[in-house]
Amino acid sequence: MFSEVIVAWNLLEAACIALRRLDEIDAGHPDHAFYSGKLKTARYFVHNVLPRVACMREIVRRGDDSCVQAGSAEFGDAEGL
């Protein structure tokens, strides 16, 4: 969950730089496509990946600990070690 927030933060920083650079160069500049791609990447991540953080937050908030309640035999340890 936190890694996706950090990635979004980094992409947002890159998008801010890209916006500034796009204001400084014209559409024919060799770097125009690169900076446009930075904006599209950030937009995609924010709209398609970042929303999963809310779902992950709910999973963590619920605090289901059923996996730690299971004994070793329930994971296939025939001798119960």
N, CA, C and O atoms as CSV, one atom per row, in Angstrom:
chain,resi,resn,atom,element,x,y,z
A,1,MET,N,N,0.830,-1.180,0.000
A,1,MET,CA,C,0.000,0.000,0.000
A,1,MET,C,C,0.882,1.253,0.000
A,1,MET,O,O,0.684,2.168,-0.800
A,2,PHE,N,N,1.840,1.274,0.898
A,2,PHE,CA,C,2.701,2.453,0.977
A,2,PHE,C,C,3.564,2.604,-0.266
A,2,PHE,O,O,3.844,3.723,-0.696
A,3,SER,N,N,3.986,1.487,-0.846
A,3,SER,CA,C,4.829,1.590,-2.039
A,3,SER,C,C,4.070,2.239,-3.186
A,3,SER,O,O,4.652,2.998,-3.962
A,4,GLU,N,N,2.779,1.950,-3.302
A,4,GLU,CA,C,2.001,2.564,-4.380
A,4,GLU,C,C,1.818,4.061,-4.158
A,4,GLU,O,O,1.789,4.831,-5.118
A,5,VAL,N,N,1.697,4.475,-2.910
A,5,VAL,CA,C,1.619,5.905,-2.611
A,5,VAL,C,C,2.942,6.588,-2.953
A,5,VAL,O,O,2.951,7.684,-3.511
A,6,ILE,N,N,4.057,5.938,-2.617
A,6,ILE,CA,C,5.377,6.511,-2.919
A,6,ILE,C,C,5.595,6.601,-4.427
A,6,ILE,O,O,6.119,7.599,-4.922
A,7,VAL,N,N,5.195,5.564,-5.155
A,7,VAL,CA,C,5.335,5.607,-6.616
A,7,VAL,C,C,4.497,6.750,-7.180
A,7,VAL,O,O,4.951,7.476,-8.065
A,8,ALA,N,N,3.278,6.913,-6.672
A,8,ALA,CA,C,2.431,8.010,-7.146
A,8,ALA,C,C,3.083,9.360,-6.856
A,8,ALA,O,O,3.046,10.265,-7.689
A,9,TRP,N,N,3.668,9.488,-5.696
A,9,TRP,CA,C,4.348,10.725,-5.320
A,9,TRP,C,C,5.496,11.020,-6.292
A,9,TRP,O,O,5.645,12.146,-6.768
A,10,ASN,N,N,6.298,10.000,-6.578
A,10,ASN,CA,C,7.411,10.177,-7.526
A,10,ASN,C,C,6.904,10.530,-8.919
A,10,ASN,O,O,7.474,11.389,-9.591
A,11,LEU,N,N,5.841,9.872,-9.347
A,11,LEU,CA,C,5.281,10.180,-10.664
A,11,LEU,C,C,4.707,11.594,-10.704
A,11,LEU,O,O,4.788,12.271,-11.729
A,12,LEU,N,N,4.128,12.036,-9.594
A,12,LEU,CA,C,3.607,13.397,-9.527
A,12,LEU,C,C,4.737,14.414,-9.635
A,12,LEU,O,O,4.606,15.417,-10.337
A,13,GLU,N,N,5.838,14.163,-8.947
A,13,GLU,CA,C,6.998,15.055,-9.066
A,13,GLU,C,C,7.504,15.111,-10.501
A,13,GLU,O,O,7.808,16.185,-11.019
A,14,ALA,N,N,7.593,13.944,-11.142
A,14,ALA,CA,C,8.051,13.896,-12.536
A,14,ALA,C,C,7.076,14.623,-13.443
A,14,ALA,O,O,7.496,15.300,-14.381
A,15,ALA,N,N,5.777,14.495,-13.178
A,15,ALA,CA,C,4.770,15.175,-13.996
A,15,ALA,C,C,4.872,16.693,-13.832
A,15,ALA,O,O,4.695,17.435,-14.798
A,16,CYS,N,N,5.154,17.148,-12.629
A,16,CYS,CA,C,5.320,18.595,-12.407
A,16,CYS,C,C,6.505,19.135,-13.196
A,16,CYS,O,O,6.424,20.207,-13.798
A,17,ILE,N,N,7.593,18.396,-13.191
A,17,ILE,CA,C,8.775,18.794,-13.974
A,17,ILE,C,C,8.432,18.780,-15.459
A,17,ILE,O,O,8.798,19.694,-16.199
A,18,ALA,N,N,7.728,17.737,-15.886
A,18,ALA,CA,C,7.349,17.617,-17.294
A,18,ALA,C,C,6.468,18.785,-17.730
A,18,ALA,O,O,6.647,19.324,-18.822
A,19,LEU,N,N,5.518,19.177,-16.882
A,19,LEU,CA,C,4.660,20.320,-17.222
A,19,LEU,C,C,5.478,21.598,-17.419
A,19,LEU,O,O,5.251,22.357,-18.362
A,20,ARG,N,N,6.418,21.816,-16.527
A,20,ARG,CA,C,7.274,23.007,-16.660
A,20,ARG,C,C,8.083,22.961,-17.952
A,20,ARG,O,O,8.195,23.958,-18.665
A,21,ARG,N,N,8.643,21.791,-18.240
A,21,ARG,CA,C,9.462,21.663,-19.459
A,21,ARG,C,C,8.605,21.815,-20.718
A,21,ARG,O,O,9.042,22.424,-21.694
A,22,LEU,N,N,7.393,21.269,-20.699
A,22,LEU,CA,C,6.522,21.394,-21.867
A,22,LEU,C,C,6.141,22.847,-22.123
A,22,LEU,O,O,5.904,23.234,-23.267
A,23,ASP,N,N,6.080,23.651,-21.068
A,23,ASP,CA,C,5.812,25.086,-21.245
A,23,ASP,C,C,7.000,25.796,-21.892
A,23,ASP,O,O,6.837,26.853,-22.503
A,24,GLU,N,N,8.187,25.222,-21.760
A,24,GLU,CA,C,9.413,25.853,-22.266
A,24,GLU,C,C,9.797,25.421,-23.680
A,24,GLU,O,O,10.598,26.091,-24.332
A,25,ILE,N,N,9.242,24.325,-24.154
A,25,ILE,CA,C,9.633,23.807,-25.470
A,25,ILE,C,C,8.422,23.763,-26.393
A,25,ILE,O,O,7.279,23.780,-25.935
A,26,ASP,N,N,8.680,23.708,-27.688
A,26,ASP,CA,C,7.567,23.610,-28.631
A,26,ASP,C,C,7.299,22.142,-28.985
A,26,ASP,O,O,8.071,21.249,-28.637
A,27,ALA,N,N,6.200,21.925,-29.675
A,27,ALA,CA,C,5.763,20.558,-29.997
A,27,ALA,C,C,6.755,19.816,-30.887
A,27,ALA,O,O,6.754,18.585,-30.907
A,28,GLY,N,N,7.584,20.520,-31.606
A,28,GLY,CA,C,8.553,19.874,-32.476
A,28,GLY,C,C,9.855,19.488,-31.786
A,28,GLY,O,O,10.710,18.836,-32.384
A,29,HIS,N,N,10.001,19.881,-30.556
A,29,HIS,CA,C,11.235,19.589,-29.810
A,29,HIS,C,C,11.358,18.070,-29.597
A,29,HIS,O,O,10.359,17.400,-29.340
A,30,PRO,N,N,12.580,17.529,-29.704
A,30,PRO,CA,C,12.777,16.080,-29.549
A,30,PRO,C,C,12.316,15.531,-28.182
A,30,PRO,O,O,11.968,14.355,-28.075
A,31,ASP,N,N,12.313,16.374,-27.148
A,31,ASP,CA,C,11.912,15.907,-25.823
A,31,ASP,C,C,10.417,16.030,-25.551
A,31,ASP,O,O,9.948,15.613,-24.492
A,32,HIS,N,N,9.672,16.590,-26.480
A,32,HIS,CA,C,8.247,16.813,-26.251
A,32,HIS,C,C,7.513,15.497,-25.978
A,32,HIS,O,O,6.716,15.419,-25.043
A,33,ALA,N,N,7.767,14.492,-26.761
A,33,ALA,CA,C,7.094,13.201,-26.569
A,33,ALA,C,C,7.475,12.577,-25.224
A,33,ALA,O,O,6.633,11.976,-24.557
A,34,PHE,N,N,8.724,12.717,-24.832
A,34,PHE,CA,C,9.182,12.174,-23.548
A,34,PHE,C,C,8.398,12.792,-22.399
A,34,PHE,O,O,7.895,12.079,-21.530
A,35,TYR,N,N,8.294,14.123,-22.394
A,35,TYR,CA,C,7.590,14.802,-21.309
A,35,TYR,C,C,6.091,14.540,-21.356
A,35,TYR,O,O,5.447,14.440,-20.312
A,36,SER,N,N,5.538,14.429,-22.539
A,36,SER,CA,C,4.124,14.075,-22.664
A,36,SER,C,C,3.874,12.683,-22.097
A,36,SER,O,O,2.854,12.435,-21.453
A,37,GLY,N,N,4.805,11.792,-22.343
A,37,GLY,CA,C,4.698,10.443,-21.798
A,37,GLY,C,C,4.731,10.424,-20.281
A,37,GLY,O,O,4.044,9.620,-19.650
A,38,LYS,N,N,5.529,11.311,-19.691
A,38,LYS,CA,C,5.575,11.421,-18.226
A,38,LYS,C,C,4.200,11.797,-17.673
A,38,LYS,O,O,3.756,11.243,-16.668
A,39,LEU,N,N,3.536,12.734,-18.332
A,39,LEU,CA,C,2.211,13.145,-17.892
A,39,LEU,C,C,1.199,12.007,-18.017
A,39,LEU,O,O,0.394,11.780,-17.114
A,40,LYS,N,N,1.248,11.300,-19.136
A,40,LYS,CA,C,0.311,10.194,-19.348
A,40,LYS,C,C,0.550,9.057,-18.366
A,40,LYS,O,O,-0.398,8.427,-17.895
A,41,THR,N,N,1.812,8.794,-18.057
A,41,THR,CA,C,2.132,7.743,-17.092
A,41,THR,C,C,1.577,8.080,-15.714
A,41,THR,O,O,0.979,7.230,-15.053
A,42,ALA,N,N,1.775,9.310,-15.290
A,42,ALA,CA,C,1.265,9.739,-13.984
A,42,ALA,C,C,-0.256,9.679,-13.959
A,42,ALA,O,O,-0.847,9.215,-12.984
A,43,ARG,N,N,-0.881,10.142,-15.014
A,43,ARG,CA,C,-2.343,10.129,-15.090
A,43,ARG,C,C,-2.878,8.699,-15.024
A,43,ARG,O,O,-3.835,8.425,-14.300
A,44,TYR,N,N,-2.260,7.789,-15.780
A,44,TYR,CA,C,-2.689,6.395,-15.766
A,44,TYR,C,C,-2.574,5.814,-14.354
A,44,TYR,O,O,-3.509,5.187,-13.858
A,45,PHE,N,N,-1.433,6.025,-13.717
A,45,PHE,CA,C,-1.200,5.458,-12.391
A,45,PHE,C,C,-2.212,5.989,-11.382
A,45,PHE,O,O,-2.758,5.228,-10.583
A,46,VAL,N,N,-2.460,7.285,-11.419
A,46,VAL,CA,C,-3.391,7.899,-10.465
A,46,VAL,C,C,-4.815,7.396,-10.686
A,46,VAL,O,O,-5.560,7.213,-9.724
A,47,HIS,N,N,-5.195,7.173,-11.921
A,47,HIS,CA,C,-6.567,6.742,-12.205
A,47,HIS,C,C,-6.773,5.233,-12.128
A,47,HIS,O,O,-7.889,4.781,-11.876
A,48,ASN,N,N,-5.729,4.451,-12.339
A,48,ASN,CA,C,-5.913,2.999,-12.441
A,48,ASN,C,C,-5.231,2.168,-11.362
A,48,ASN,O,O,-5.664,1.048,-11.092
A,49,VAL,N,N,-4.195,2.677,-10.749
A,49,VAL,CA,C,-3.459,1.911,-9.741
A,49,VAL,C,C,-3.686,2.480,-8.343
A,49,VAL,O,O,-3.982,1.733,-7.410
A,50,LEU,N,N,-3.552,3.766,-8.197
A,50,LEU,CA,C,-3.653,4.398,-6.881
A,50,LEU,C,C,-4.984,4.136,-6.165
A,50,LEU,O,O,-4.982,4.017,-4.940
A,51,PRO,N,N,-6.117,4.041,-6.867
A,51,PRO,CA,C,-7.367,3.772,-6.153
A,51,PRO,C,C,-7.373,2.457,-5.357
A,51,PRO,O,O,-8.166,2.305,-4.428
A,52,ARG,N,N,-6.517,1.531,-5.704
A,52,ARG,CA,C,-6.444,0.271,-4.949
A,52,ARG,C,C,-5.981,0.497,-3.515
A,52,ARG,O,O,-6.226,-0.340,-2.646
A,53,VAL,N,N,-5.319,1.612,-3.262
A,53,VAL,CA,C,-4.825,1.898,-1.913
A,53,VAL,C,C,-5.996,1.961,-0.926
A,53,VAL,O,O,-5.872,1.493,0.206
A,54,ALA,N,N,-7.115,2.526,-1.339
A,54,ALA,CA,C,-8.285,2.603,-0.459
A,54,ALA,C,C,-8.771,1.208,-0.089
A,54,ALA,O,O,-9.149,0.969,1.058
A,55,CYS,N,N,-8.765,0.294,-1.042
A,55,CYS,CA,C,-9.170,-1.096,-0.760
A,55,CYS,C,C,-8.188,-1.763,0.199
A,55,CYS,O,O,-8.592,-2.455,1.133
A,56,MET,N,N,-6.914,-1.552,-0.035
A,56,MET,CA,C,-5.899,-2.133,0.844
A,56,MET,C,C,-6.023,-1.569,2.259
A,56,MET,O,O,-5.856,-2.295,3.239
A,57,ARG,N,N,-6.316,-0.280,2.358
A,57,ARG,CA,C,-6.499,0.340,3.669
A,57,ARG,C,C,-7.627,-0.340,4.440
A,57,ARG,O,O,-7.505,-0.571,5.643
A,58,GLU,N,N,-8.711,-0.657,3.762
A,58,GLU,CA,C,-9.832,-1.327,4.421
A,58,GLU,C,C,-9.452,-2.728,4.884
A,58,GLU,O,O,-9.875,-3.161,5.956
A,59,ILE,N,N,-8.670,-3.430,4.099
A,59,ILE,CA,C,-8.217,-4.769,4.491
A,59,ILE,C,C,-7.365,-4.681,5.752
A,59,ILE,O,O,-7.545,-5.468,6.681
A,60,VAL,N,N,-6.453,-3.739,5.786
A,60,VAL,CA,C,-5.595,-3.558,6.953
A,60,VAL,C,C,-6.425,-3.110,8.156
A,60,VAL,O,O,-6.210,-3.579,9.273
A,61,ARG,N,N,-7.354,-2.220,7.929
A,61,ARG,CA,C,-8.188,-1.690,9.003
A,61,ARG,C,C,-9.020,-2.790,9.668
A,61,ARG,O,O,-9.190,-2.791,10.888
A,62,ARG,N,N,-9.531,-3.715,8.874
A,62,ARG,CA,C,-10.320,-4.820,9.427
A,62,ARG,C,C,-9.490,-5.703,10.347
A,62,ARG,O,O,-10.004,-6.256,11.320
A,63,GLY,N,N,-8.220,-5.832,10.040
A,63,GLY,CA,C,-7.313,-6.579,10.911
A,63,GLY,C,C,-7.602,-8.058,11.030
A,63,GLY,O,O,-7.427,-8.629,12.106
A,64,ASP,N,N,-8.035,-8.688,9.972
A,64,ASP,CA,C,-8.295,-10.129,10.011
A,64,ASP,C,C,-7.004,-10.882,10.304
A,64,ASP,O,O,-6.025,-10.763,9.567
A,65,ASP,N,N,-7.010,-11.647,11.369
A,65,ASP,CA,C,-5.812,-12.393,11.748
A,65,ASP,C,C,-6.010,-13.898,11.632
A,65,ASP,O,O,-5.322,-14.662,12.309
A,66,SER,N,N,-6.935,-14.336,10.791
A,66,SER,CA,C,-7.221,-15.766,10.656
A,66,SER,C,C,-5.997,-16.568,10.228
A,66,SER,O,O,-5.884,-17.744,10.573
A,67,CYS,N,N,-5.092,-15.961,9.494
A,67,CYS,CA,C,-3.901,-16.700,9.051
A,67,CYS,C,C,-2.976,-17.029,10.223
A,67,CYS,O,O,-2.292,-18.052,10.192
A,68,VAL,N,N,-2.942,-16.199,11.237
A,68,VAL,CA,C,-2.073,-16.491,12.385
A,68,VAL,C,C,-2.778,-17.350,13.428
A,68,VAL,O,O,-2.139,-17.834,14.361
A,69,GLN,N,N,-4.074,-17.543,13.283
A,69,GLN,CA,C,-4.830,-18.400,14.192
A,69,GLN,C,C,-4.707,-19.874,13.795
A,69,GLN,O,O,-4.982,-20.755,14.609
A,70,ALA,N,N,-4.304,-20.142,12.577
A,70,ALA,CA,C,-4.199,-21.514,12.082
A,70,ALA,C,C,-2.964,-22.192,12.651
A,70,ALA,O,O,-1.907,-21.575,12.788
A,71,GLY,N,N,-3.110,-23.463,12.979
A,71,GLY,CA,C,-1.978,-24.248,13.461
A,71,GLY,C,C,-1.168,-24.800,12.303
A,71,GLY,O,O,-1.606,-24.757,11.153
A,72,SER,N,N,0.011,-25.317,12.605
A,72,SER,CA,C,0.896,-25.815,11.546
A,72,SER,C,C,0.287,-26.994,10.796
A,72,SER,O,O,0.560,-27.165,9.608
A,73,ALA,N,N,-0.526,-27.807,11.452
A,73,ALA,CA,C,-1.166,-28.949,10.787
A,73,ALA,C,C,-2.106,-28.473,9.675
A,73,ALA,O,O,-2.277,-29.159,8.667
A,74,GLU,N,N,-2.703,-27.316,9.859
A,74,GLU,CA,C,-3.617,-26.771,8.852
A,74,GLU,C,C,-2.877,-26.293,7.609
A,74,GLU,O,O,-3.493,-26.048,6.572
A,75,PHE,N,N,-1.566,-26.160,7.709
A,75,PHE,CA,C,-0.760,-25.789,6.552
A,75,PHE,C,C,-0.049,-26.991,5.953
A,75,PHE,O,O,0.836,-26.839,5.111
A,76,GLY,N,N,-0.433,-28.182,6.383
A,76,GLY,CA,C,0.113,-29.405,5.793
A,76,GLY,C,C,1.221,-30.046,6.574
A,76,GLY,O,O,1.829,-30.997,6.082
A,77,ASP,N,N,1.523,-29.574,7.780
A,77,ASP,CA,C,2.557,-30.189,8.613
A,77,ASP,C,C,1.929,-31.375,9.325
A,77,ASP,O,O,1.260,-31.207,10.344
A,78,ALA,N,N,2.140,-32.570,8.796
A,78,ALA,CA,C,1.499,-33.782,9.318
A,78,ALA,C,C,1.920,-34.095,10.742
A,78,ALA,O,O,1.170,-34.743,11.473
A,79,GLU,N,N,3.090,-33.655,11.152
A,79,GLU,CA,C,3.576,-33.969,12.485
A,79,GLU,C,C,3.247,-32.849,13.482
A,79,GLU,O,O,3.553,-32.975,14.668
A,80,GLY,N,N,2.639,-31.777,13.025
A,80,GLY,CA,C,2.232,-30.701,13.904
A,80,GLY,C,C,3.370,-29.880,14.466
A,80,GLY,O,O,3.229,-29.285,15.534
A,81,LEU,N,N,4.490,-29.832,13.776
A,81,LEU,CA,C,5.642,-29.067,14.267
A,81,LEU,C,C,5.492,-27.616,14.039
A,81,LEU,O,O,6.377,-26.840,14.397
